[in-house]
Amino acid sequence: MNPNLLVIKTWHFKFFSQRKTTRENFKLWVNTTYILTLLFIWILWIYYVWTLNINATKWYNIRNLEIQKNNLAIEKWLLEVKIAELESLSNILKWDWINNMENVSNAEFLVVKDMKDYAFKN
């Protein structure tokens, strides 16, 4: 009997060529590479979204601090204006206790012409 007929009848091929097994292994290798590439792209995408989230949070905090800094700078400027107004001569002359002060009869002033001679003398 012909051995090829027996193989066809049993629907089972025991003969595999080297080329066929290499081709199947190559197909498996390409599929594995494709899956690993997709996995790597997915991991990079997750990392990118995570980085965007962290940066957005940091910039939000920085923006809040800048707004707070600007508000404090405006408040400082308003306080300096109020201090200047309170220290002004017209405001001081309005106070009642100025009228109760004694007048100066003989005023003596000390005038220093050159400060470098008097500074840090031993």
Buried (B, 14 or more C-beta within 10 A) or exposed (E): EEEEEEEEEEEEEEEEEEEEEEEEEEEEEEEEEEEEEEEEEEEEEEEEEEEEEEEEEEEEEEEEEEEEEEEEEEEEEEEEEEEEEEEEEEEEEEEEEEEEEEEEEEEEEEEEEEEEEEEEEE
